[in-house]
Amino acid sequence: MRTPIDLVDKLVADAQRYSGISERTEIPREALRALIHREASRRSSRSSVTAASAFIRS
């Protein structure tokens, strides 16, 4: 799917420098992958804490 987006040049340059990704089109893809990974980890850790709390209370 193609979606036009406006990218801030400074952010793209910083992302390219830190990540080593040279292709501008790859930056948003990698950003989405990182966001999904971070949020999935966050949700997983929340459910683990909830499960651990329930276990401890039993």
CHARMM internal coordinates of N, CA and C (Angstrom, degrees):
IC EDIT
DIST 1 N 1 CA 1.4424
DIST 1 CA 1 C 1.5240
ANGL 1 N 1 CA 1 C 107.98
DIST 1 C 2 N 1.2886
ANGL 1 CA 1 C 2 N 116.06
DIHE 1 N 1 CA 1 C 2 N 134.66
DIST 2 N 2 CA 1.4565
ANGL 1 C 2 N 2 CA 121.02
DIHE 1 CA 1 C 2 N 2 CA 178.58
DIST 2 CA 2 C 1.5233
ANGL 2 N 2 CA 2 C 108.84
DIHE 1 C 2 N 2 CA 2 C -105.71
DIST 2 C 3 N 1.3050
ANGL 2 CA 2 C 3 N 114.91
DIHE 2 N 2 CA 2 C 3 N 130.64
DIST 3 N 3 CA 1.4547
ANGL 2 C 3 N 3 CA 121.44
DIHE 2 CA 2 C 3 N 3 CA 178.97
DIST 3 CA 3 C 1.5157
ANGL 3 N 3 CA 3 C 108.13
DIHE 2 C 3 N 3 CA 3 C -136.18
DIST 3 C 4 N 1.3328
ANGL 3 CA 3 C 4 N 117.40
DIHE 3 N 3 CA 3 C 4 N 120.92
DIST 4 N 4 CA 1.4634
ANGL 3 C 4 N 4 CA 118.05
DIHE 3 CA 3 C 4 N 4 CA 178.26
DIST 4 CA 4 C 1.5350
ANGL 4 N 4 CA 4 C 110.16
DIHE 3 C 4 N 4 CA 4 C -71.16
DIST 4 C 5 N 1.3246
ANGL 4 CA 4 C 5 N 115.51
DIHE 4 N 4 CA 4 C 5 N 133.26
DIST 5 N 5 CA 1.4609
ANGL 4 C 5 N 5 CA 120.00
DIHE 4 CA 4 C 5 N 5 CA 177.90
DIST 5 CA 5 C 1.5262
ANGL 5 N 5 CA 5 C 108.53
DIHE 4 C 5 N 5 CA 5 C -136.71
DIST 5 C 6 N 1.3126
ANGL 5 CA 5 C 6 N 115.74
DIHE 5 N 5 CA 5 C 6 N 150.89
DIST 6 N 6 CA 1.4569
ANGL 5 C 6 N 6 CA 121.74
DIHE 5 CA 5 C 6 N 6 CA 175.49
DIST 6 CA 6 C 1.5190
ANGL 6 N 6 CA 6 C 107.93
DIHE 5 C 6 N 6 CA 6 C -94.97
DIST 6 C 7 N 1.3090
ANGL 6 CA 6 C 7 N 115.94
DIHE 6 N 6 CA 6 C 7 N 124.66
DIST 7 N 7 CA 1.4560
ANGL 6 C 7 N 7 CA 121.13
DIHE 6 CA 6 C 7 N 7 CA 179.84
DIST 7 CA 7 C 1.5264
ANGL 7 N 7 CA 7 C 109.36
DIHE 6 C 7 N 7 CA 7 C -109.13
DIST 7 C 8 N 1.3003
ANGL 7 CA 7 C 8 N 116.25
DIHE 7 N 7 CA 7 C 8 N 139.15
DIST 8 N 8 CA 1.4580
ANGL 7 C 8 N 8 CA 121.49
DIHE 7 CA 7 C 8 N 8 CA 176.89
DIST 8 CA 8 C 1.5274
ANGL 8 N 8 CA 8 C 107.49
DIHE 7 C 8 N 8 CA 8 C -78.45
DIST 8 C 9 N 1.3315
ANGL 8 CA 8 C 9 N 116.21
DIHE 8 N 8 CA 8 C 9 N 119.87
DIST 9 N 9 CA 1.4627
ANGL 8 C 9 N 9 CA 121.04
DIHE 8 CA 8 C 9 N 9 CA -174.44
DIST 9 CA 9 C 1.5287
ANGL 9 N 9 CA 9 C 113.16
DIHE 8 C 9 N 9 CA 9 C -54.36
DIST 9 C 10 N 1.3208
ANGL 9 CA 9 C 10 N 117.26
DIHE 9 N 9 CA 9 C 10 N -42.78
DIST 10 N 10 CA 1.4706
ANGL 9 C 10 N 10 CA 120.70
DIHE 9 CA 9 C 10 N 10 CA -178.84
DIST 10 CA 10 C 1.5265
ANGL 10 N 10 CA 10 C 110.57
DIHE 9 C 10 N 10 CA 10 C -63.44
DIST 10 C 11 N 1.3357
ANGL 10 CA 10 C 11 N 117.35
DIHE 10 N 10 CA 10 C 11 N -42.42
DIST 11 N 11 CA 1.4647
ANGL 10 C 11 N 11 CA 120.31
DIHE 10 CA 10 C 11 N 11 CA 179.08
DIST 11 CA 11 C 1.5247
ANGL 11 N 11 CA 11 C 111.30
DIHE 10 C 11 N 11 CA 11 C -64.72
DIST 11 C 12 N 1.3284
ANGL 11 CA 11 C 12 N 116.10
DIHE 11 N 11 CA 11 C 12 N -40.61
DIST 12 N 12 CA 1.4615
ANGL 11 C 12 N 12 CA 119.78
DIHE 11 CA 11 C 12 N 12 CA 178.86
DIST 12 CA 12 C 1.5251
ANGL 12 N 12 CA 12 C 109.89
DIHE 11 C 12 N 12 CA 12 C -64.83
DIST 12 C 13 N 1.3251
ANGL 12 CA 12 C 13 N 117.05
DIHE 12 N 12 CA 12 C 13 N -43.99
DIST 13 N 13 CA 1.4657
ANGL 12 C 13 N 13 CA 120.52
DIHE 12 CA 12 C 13 N 13 CA 179.20
DIST 13 CA 13 C 1.5263
ANGL 13 N 13 CA 13 C 110.86
DIHE 12 C 13 N 13 CA 13 C -61.74
DIST 13 C 14 N 1.3298
ANGL 13 CA 13 C 14 N 116.81
DIHE 13 N 13 CA 13 C 14 N -43.64
DIST 14 N 14 CA 1.4718
ANGL 13 C 14 N 14 CA 120.33
DIHE 13 CA 13 C 14 N 14 CA 177.89
DIST 14 CA 14 C 1.5281
ANGL 14 N 14 CA 14 C 110.43
DIHE 13 C 14 N 14 CA 14 C -62.71
DIST 14 C 15 N 1.3155
ANGL 14 CA 14 C 15 N 116.92
DIHE 14 N 14 CA 14 C 15 N -44.82
DIST 15 N 15 CA 1.4674
ANGL 14 C 15 N 15 CA 120.85
DIHE 14 CA 14 C 15 N 15 CA 179.73
DIST 15 CA 15 C 1.5215
ANGL 15 N 15 CA 15 C 110.87
DIHE 14 C 15 N 15 CA 15 C -61.61
DIST 15 C 16 N 1.3262
ANGL 15 CA 15 C 16 N 117.06
DIHE 15 N 15 CA 15 C 16 N -41.45
DIST 16 N 16 CA 1.4580
ANGL 15 C 16 N 16 CA 120.36
DIHE 15 CA 15 C 16 N 16 CA 178.70
DIST 16 CA 16 C 1.5267
ANGL 16 N 16 CA 16 C 110.85
DIHE 15 C 16 N 16 CA 16 C -64.64
DIST 16 C 17 N 1.3139
ANGL 16 CA 16 C 17 N 116.61
DIHE 16 N 16 CA 16 C 17 N -42.07
DIST 17 N 17 CA 1.4578
ANGL 16 C 17 N 17 CA 120.84
DIHE 16 CA 16 C 17 N 17 CA -178.47
DIST 17 CA 17 C 1.5318
ANGL 17 N 17 CA 17 C 110.67
DIHE 16 C 17 N 17 CA 17 C -65.33
DIST 17 C 18 N 1.3373
ANGL 17 CA 17 C 18 N 117.12
DIHE 17 N 17 CA 17 C 18 N -46.73
DIST 18 N 18 CA 1.4680
ANGL 17 C 18 N 18 CA 120.57
DIHE 17 CA 17 C 18 N 18 CA -177.07
DIST 18 CA 18 C 1.5253
ANGL 18 N 18 CA 18 C 113.22
DIHE 17 C 18 N 18 CA 18 C -72.73
DIST 18 C 19 N 1.3395
ANGL 18 CA 18 C 19 N 116.27
DIHE 18 N 18 CA 18 C 19 N -34.76
DIST 19 N 19 CA 1.4634
ANGL 18 C 19 N 19 CA 119.49
DIHE 18 CA 18 C 19 N 19 CA -174.93
DIST 19 CA 19 C 1.5229
ANGL 19 N 19 CA 19 C 113.92
DIHE 18 C 19 N 19 CA 19 C -92.64
DIST 19 C 20 N 1.3061
ANGL 19 CA 19 C 20 N 116.05
DIHE 19 N 19 CA 19 C 20 N -22.60
DIST 20 N 20 CA 1.4624
ANGL 19 C 20 N 20 CA 119.39
DIHE 19 CA 19 C 20 N 20 CA -174.94
DIST 20 CA 20 C 1.5140
ANGL 20 N 20 CA 20 C 112.95
DIHE 19 C 20 N 20 CA 20 C 81.72
DIST 20 C 21 N 1.3163
ANGL 20 CA 20 C 21 N 117.67
DIHE 20 N 20 CA 20 C 21 N 4.82
DIST 21 N 21 CA 1.4651
ANGL 20 C 21 N 21 CA 122.22
DIHE 20 CA 20 C 21 N 21 CA 178.29
DIST 21 CA 21 C 1.5218
ANGL 21 N 21 CA 21 C 107.98
DIHE 20 C 21 N 21 CA 21 C -81.02
DIST 21 C 22 N 1.3172
ANGL 21 CA 21 C 22 N 117.16
DIHE 21 N 21 CA 21 C 22 N 122.78
DIST 22 N 22 CA 1.4659
ANGL 21 C 22 N 22 CA 119.54
DIHE 21 CA 21 C 22 N 22 CA -176.91
DIST 22 CA 22 C 1.5296
ANGL 22 N 22 CA 22 C 112.67
DIHE 21 C 22 N 22 CA 22 C -94.39
DIST 22 C 23 N 1.3101
ANGL 22 CA 22 C 23 N 117.33
DIHE 22 N 22 CA 22 C 23 N -24.34
DIST 23 N 23 CA 1.4597
ANGL 22 C 23 N 23 CA 121.17
DIHE 22 CA 22 C 23 N 23 CA -177.19
DIST 23 CA 23 C 1.5274
ANGL 23 N 23 CA 23 C 111.10
DIHE 22 C 23 N 23 CA 23 C -83.64
DIST 23 C 24 N 1.3220
ANGL 23 CA 23 C 24 N 116.52
DIHE 23 N 23 CA 23 C 24 N 121.36
DIST 24 N 24 CA 1.4713
ANGL 23 C 24 N 24 CA 120.65
DIHE 23 CA 23 C 24 N 24 CA -178.14
DIST 24 CA 24 C 1.5320
ANGL 24 N 24 CA 24 C 112.26
DIHE 23 C 24 N 24 CA 24 C -59.54
DIST 24 C 25 N 1.3214
ANGL 24 CA 24 C 25 N 117.75
DIHE 24 N 24 CA 24 C 25 N -35.25
DIST 25 N 25 CA 1.4650
ANGL 24 C 25 N 25 CA 120.22
DIHE 24 CA 24 C 25 N 25 CA -178.02
DIST 25 CA 25 C 1.5281
ANGL 25 N 25 CA 25 C 111.89
DIHE 24 C 25 N 25 CA 25 C -69.71
DIST 25 C 26 N 1.3214
ANGL 25 CA 25 C 26 N 117.44
DIHE 25 N 25 CA 25 C 26 N -21.24
DIST 26 N 26 CA 1.4622
ANGL 25 C 26 N 26 CA 120.39
DIHE 25 CA 25 C 26 N 26 CA -179.47
DIST 26 CA 26 C 1.5349
ANGL 26 N 26 CA 26 C 111.58
DIHE 25 C 26 N 26 CA 26 C -79.84
DIST 26 C 27 N 1.3189
ANGL 26 CA 26 C 27 N 117.54
DIHE 26 N 26 CA 26 C 27 N -23.78
DIST 27 N 27 CA 1.4688
ANGL 26 C 27 N 27 CA 121.55
DIHE 26 CA 26 C 27 N 27 CA -177.46
DIST 27 CA 27 C 1.5377
ANGL 27 N 27 CA 27 C 111.61
DIHE 26 C 27 N 27 CA 27 C -59.28
DIST 27 C 28 N 1.3431
ANGL 27 CA 27 C 28 N 120.14
DIHE 27 N 27 CA 27 C 28 N -52.20
DIST 28 N 28 CA 1.4813
ANGL 27 C 28 N 28 CA 118.81
DIHE 27 CA 27 C 28 N 28 CA 178.33
DIST 28 CA 28 C 1.5270
ANGL 28 N 28 CA 28 C 113.10
DIHE 27 C 28 N 28 CA 28 C -62.37
DIST 28 C 29 N 1.3317
ANGL 28 CA 28 C 29 N 117.34
DIHE 28 N 28 CA 28 C 29 N -36.08
DIST 29 N 29 CA 1.4681
ANGL 28 C 29 N 29 CA 119.80
DIHE 28 CA 28 C 29 N 29 CA 178.00
DIST 29 CA 29 C 1.5220
ANGL 29 N 29 CA 29 C 110.72
DIHE 28 C 29 N 29 CA 29 C -61.71
DIST 29 C 30 N 1.3219
ANGL 29 CA 29 C 30 N 115.72
DIHE 29 N 29 CA 29 C 30 N -46.84
DIST 30 N 30 CA 1.4583
ANGL 29 C 30 N 30 CA 119.97
DIHE 29 CA 29 C 30 N 30 CA -179.63
DIST 30 CA 30 C 1.5309
ANGL 30 N 30 CA 30 C 110.66
DIHE 29 C 30 N 30 CA 30 C -66.60
DIST 30 C 31 N 1.3180
ANGL 30 CA 30 C 31 N 116.60
DIHE 30 N 30 CA 30 C 31 N -36.81
DIST 31 N 31 CA 1.4718
ANGL 30 C 31 N 31 CA 120.38
DIHE 30 CA 30 C 31 N 31 CA 177.72
DIST 31 CA 31 C 1.5259
ANGL 31 N 31 CA 31 C 110.35
DIHE 30 C 31 N 31 CA 31 C -62.54
DIST 31 C 32 N 1.3194
ANGL 31 CA 31 C 32 N 117.71
DIHE 31 N 31 CA 31 C 32 N -42.00
DIST 32 N 32 CA 1.4667
ANGL 31 C 32 N 32 CA 120.65
DIHE 31 CA 31 C 32 N 32 CA 177.96
DIST 32 CA 32 C 1.5282
ANGL 32 N 32 CA 32 C 111.18
DIHE 31 C 32 N 32 CA 32 C -65.88
DIST 32 C 33 N 1.3280
ANGL 32 CA 32 C 33 N 116.90
DIHE 32 N 32 CA 32 C 33 N -40.82
DIST 33 N 33 CA 1.4700
ANGL 32 C 33 N 33 CA 119.88
DIHE 32 CA 32 C 33 N 33 CA 176.81
DIST 33 CA 33 C 1.5265
ANGL 33 N 33 CA 33 C 110.85
DIHE 32 C 33 N 33 CA 33 C -60.42
DIST 33 C 34 N 1.3311
ANGL 33 CA 33 C 34 N 115.83
DIHE 33 N 33 CA 33 C 34 N -43.92
DIST 34 N 34 CA 1.4705
ANGL 33 C 34 N 34 CA 120.35
DIHE 33 CA 33 C 34 N 34 CA -179.56
DIST 34 CA 34 C 1.5261
ANGL 34 N 34 CA 34 C 110.86
DIHE 33 C 34 N 34 CA 34 C -65.14
DIST 34 C 35 N 1.3219
ANGL 34 CA 34 C 35 N 116.91
DIHE 34 N 34 CA 34 C 35 N -41.05
DIST 35 N 35 CA 1.4679
ANGL 34 C 35 N 35 CA 121.06
DIHE 34 CA 34 C 35 N 35 CA 178.69
DIST 35 CA 35 C 1.5277
ANGL 35 N 35 CA 35 C 110.63
DIHE 34 C 35 N 35 CA 35 C -62.79
DIST 35 C 36 N 1.3094
ANGL 35 CA 35 C 36 N 117.07
DIHE 35 N 35 CA 35 C 36 N -46.01
DIST 36 N 36 CA 1.4669
ANGL 35 C 36 N 36 CA 121.35
DIHE 35 CA 35 C 36 N 36 CA 179.68
DIST 36 CA 36 C 1.5248
ANGL 36 N 36 CA 36 C 110.18
DIHE 35 C 36 N 36 CA 36 C -62.45
DIST 36 C 37 N 1.3219
ANGL 36 CA 36 C 37 N 116.91
DIHE 36 N 36 CA 36 C 37 N -44.40
DIST 37 N 37 CA 1.4669
ANGL 36 C 37 N 37 CA 120.72
DIHE 36 CA 36 C 37 N 37 CA 179.13
DIST 37 CA 37 C 1.5284
ANGL 37 N 37 CA 37 C 110.72
DIHE 36 C 37 N 37 CA 37 C -61.68
DIST 37 C 38 N 1.3256
ANGL 37 CA 37 C 38 N 117.19
DIHE 37 N 37 CA 37 C 38 N -45.87
DIST 38 N 38 CA 1.4615
ANGL 37 C 38 N 38 CA 121.15
DIHE 37 CA 37 C 38 N 38 CA -178.56
DIST 38 CA 38 C 1.5244
ANGL 38 N 38 CA 38 C 111.48
DIHE 37 C 38 N 38 CA 38 C -62.58
DIST 38 C 39 N 1.3281
ANGL 38 CA 38 C 39 N 116.66
DIHE 38 N 38 CA 38 C 39 N -46.54
DIST 39 N 39 CA 1.4631
ANGL 38 C 39 N 39 CA 119.82
DIHE 38 CA 38 C 39 N 39 CA -177.96
DIST 39 CA 39 C 1.5235
ANGL 39 N 39 CA 39 C 111.72
DIHE 38 C 39 N 39 CA 39 C -69.72
DIST 39 C 40 N 1.3266
ANGL 39 CA 39 C 40 N 117.68
DIHE 39 N 39 CA 39 C 40 N -36.63
DIST 40 N 40 CA 1.4664
ANGL 39 C 40 N 40 CA 120.14
DIHE 39 CA 39 C 40 N 40 CA 177.44
DIST 40 CA 40 C 1.5281
ANGL 40 N 40 CA 40 C 109.84
DIHE 39 C 40 N 40 CA 40 C -64.70
DIST 40 C 41 N 1.3367
ANGL 40 CA 40 C 41 N 116.80
DIHE 40 N 40 CA 40 C 41 N -40.78
DIST 41 N 41 CA 1.4652
ANGL 40 C 41 N 41 CA 120.80
DIHE 40 CA 40 C 41 N 41 CA 177.17
DIST 41 CA 41 C 1.5146
ANGL 41 N 41 CA 41 C 111.07
DIHE 40 C 41 N 41 CA 41 C -64.10
DIST 41 C 42 N 1.3084
ANGL 41 CA 41 C 42 N 115.81
DIHE 41 N 41 CA 41 C 42 N -42.21
DIST 42 N 42 CA 1.4689
ANGL 41 C 42 N 42 CA 120.75
DIHE 41 CA 41 C 42 N 42 CA -180.00
DIST 42 CA 42 C 1.5291
ANGL 42 N 42 CA 42 C 110.33
DIHE 41 C 42 N 42 CA 42 C -62.13
DIST 42 C 43 N 1.3219
ANGL 42 CA 42 C 43 N 116.20
DIHE 42 N 42 CA 42 C 43 N -45.68
DIST 43 N 43 CA 1.4731
ANGL 42 C 43 N 43 CA 119.51
DIHE 42 CA 42 C 43 N 43 CA 179.75
DIST 43 CA 43 C 1.5215
ANGL 43 N 43 CA 43 C 111.16
DIHE 42 C 43 N 43 CA 43 C -65.59
DIST 43 C 44 N 1.3227
ANGL 43 CA 43 C 44 N 115.84
DIHE 43 N 43 CA 43 C 44 N -39.32
DIST 44 N 44 CA 1.4585
ANGL 43 C 44 N 44 CA 120.41
DIHE 43 CA 43 C 44 N 44 CA 179.37
DIST 44 CA 44 C 1.5234
ANGL 44 N 44 CA 44 C 110.96
DIHE 43 C 44 N 44 CA 44 C -63.27
DIST 44 C 45 N 1.3280
ANGL 44 CA 44 C 45 N 116.64
DIHE 44 N 44 CA 44 C 45 N -42.39
DIST 45 N 45 CA 1.4638
ANGL 44 C 45 N 45 CA 119.35
DIHE 44 CA 44 C 45 N 45 CA -179.36
DIST 45 CA 45 C 1.5230
ANGL 45 N 45 CA 45 C 110.87
DIHE 44 C 45 N 45 CA 45 C -69.05
DIST 45 C 46 N 1.3282
ANGL 45 CA 45 C 46 N 117.32
DIHE 45 N 45 CA 45 C 46 N -34.22
DIST 46 N 46 CA 1.4723
ANGL 45 C 46 N 46 CA 119.70
DIHE 45 CA 45 C 46 N 46 CA 176.65
DIST 46 CA 46 C 1.5124
ANGL 46 N 46 CA 46 C 111.16
DIHE 45 C 46 N 46 CA 46 C -63.83
DIST 46 C 47 N 1.3384
ANGL 46 CA 46 C 47 N 116.59
DIHE 46 N 46 CA 46 C 47 N -44.43
DIST 47 N 47 CA 1.4624
ANGL 46 C 47 N 47 CA 118.90
DIHE 46 CA 46 C 47 N 47 CA -179.05
DIST 47 CA 47 C 1.5232
ANGL 47 N 47 CA 47 C 110.56
DIHE 46 C 47 N 47 CA 47 C -69.03
DIST 47 C 48 N 1.3267
ANGL 47 CA 47 C 48 N 118.08
DIHE 47 N 47 CA 47 C 48 N -31.53
DIST 48 N 48 CA 1.4654
ANGL 47 C 48 N 48 CA 120.71
DIHE 47 CA 47 C 48 N 48 CA 176.93
DIST 48 CA 48 C 1.5167
ANGL 48 N 48 CA 48 C 110.61
DIHE 47 C 48 N 48 CA 48 C -67.21
DIST 48 C 49 N 1.3294
ANGL 48 CA 48 C 49 N 116.11
DIHE 48 N 48 CA 48 C 49 N -41.61
DIST 49 N 49 CA 1.4664
ANGL 48 C 49 N 49 CA 120.51
DIHE 48 CA 48 C 49 N 49 CA 178.48
DIST 49 CA 49 C 1.5189
ANGL 49 N 49 CA 49 C 109.83
DIHE 48 C 49 N 49 CA 49 C -64.86
DIST 49 C 50 N 1.3270
ANGL 49 CA 49 C 50 N 116.45
DIHE 49 N 49 CA 49 C 50 N -42.29
DIST 50 N 50 CA 1.4623
ANGL 49 C 50 N 50 CA 120.79
DIHE 49 CA 49 C 50 N 50 CA 178.91
DIST 50 CA 50 C 1.5257
ANGL 50 N 50 CA 50 C 110.23
DIHE 49 C 50 N 50 CA 50 C -62.97
DIST 50 C 51 N 1.3282
ANGL 50 CA 50 C 51 N 116.53
DIHE 50 N 50 CA 50 C 51 N -43.96
DIST 51 N 51 CA 1.4696
ANGL 50 C 51 N 51 CA 120.37
DIHE 50 CA 50 C 51 N 51 CA 179.46
DIST 51 CA 51 C 1.5313
ANGL 51 N 51 CA 51 C 109.92
DIHE 50 C 51 N 51 CA 51 C -65.51
DIST 51 C 52 N 1.3181
ANGL 51 CA 51 C 52 N 117.51
DIHE 51 N 51 CA 51 C 52 N -41.18
DIST 52 N 52 CA 1.4658
ANGL 51 C 52 N 52 CA 120.57
DIHE 51 CA 51 C 52 N 52 CA 179.18
DIST 52 CA 52 C 1.5173
ANGL 52 N 52 CA 52 C 110.43
DIHE 51 C 52 N 52 CA 52 C -65.14
DIST 52 C 53 N 1.3213
ANGL 52 CA 52 C 53 N 116.75
DIHE 52 N 52 CA 52 C 53 N -40.87
DIST 53 N 53 CA 1.4643
ANGL 52 C 53 N 53 CA 120.37
DIHE 52 CA 52 C 53 N 53 CA 178.81
DIST 53 CA 53 C 1.5168
ANGL 53 N 53 CA 53 C 110.99
DIHE 52 C 53 N 53 CA 53 C -63.03
DIST 53 C 54 N 1.3191
ANGL 53 CA 53 C 54 N 116.77
DIHE 53 N 53 CA 53 C 54 N -40.92
DIST 54 N 54 CA 1.4629
ANGL 53 C 54 N 54 CA 120.75
DIHE 53 CA 53 C 54 N 54 CA 178.70
DIST 54 CA 54 C 1.5263
ANGL 54 N 54 CA 54 C 110.35
DIHE 53 C 54 N 54 CA 54 C -65.54
DIST 54 C 55 N 1.3178
ANGL 54 CA 54 C 55 N 117.13
DIHE 54 N 54 CA 54 C 55 N -39.15
DIST 55 N 55 CA 1.4607
ANGL 54 C 55 N 55 CA 121.64
DIHE 54 CA 54 C 55 N 55 CA 179.15
DIST 55 CA 55 C 1.5311
ANGL 55 N 55 CA 55 C 110.95
DIHE 54 C 55 N 55 CA 55 C -64.63
DIST 55 C 56 N 1.3223
ANGL 55 CA 55 C 56 N 114.92
DIHE 55 N 55 CA 55 C 56 N -43.89
DIST 56 N 56 CA 1.4752
ANGL 55 C 56 N 56 CA 119.83
DIHE 55 CA 55 C 56 N 56 CA -178.73
DIST 56 CA 56 C 1.5315
ANGL 56 N 56 CA 56 C 110.92
DIHE 55 C 56 N 56 CA 56 C -64.64
DIST 56 C 57 N 1.3164
ANGL 56 CA 56 C 57 N 116.26
DIHE 56 N 56 CA 56 C 57 N -37.71
DIST 57 N 57 CA 1.4669
ANGL 56 C 57 N 57 CA 119.92
DIHE 56 CA 56 C 57 N 57 CA -178.61
DIST 57 CA 57 C 1.5199
ANGL 57 N 57 CA 57 C 112.24
DIHE 56 C 57 N 57 CA 57 C -71.37
DIST 57 C 58 N 1.3248
ANGL 57 CA 57 C 58 N 118.55
DIHE 57 N 57 CA 57 C 58 N -22.97
DIST 58 N 58 CA 1.4767
ANGL 57 C 58 N 58 CA 121.22
DIHE 57 CA 57 C 58 N 58 CA -175.73
DIST 58 CA 58 C 1.4974
ANGL 58 N 58 CA 58 C 111.97
DIHE 57 C 58 N 58 CA 58 C -68.23
END
COOR INIT
IC SEED 1 N 1 CA 1 C
IC BUILD
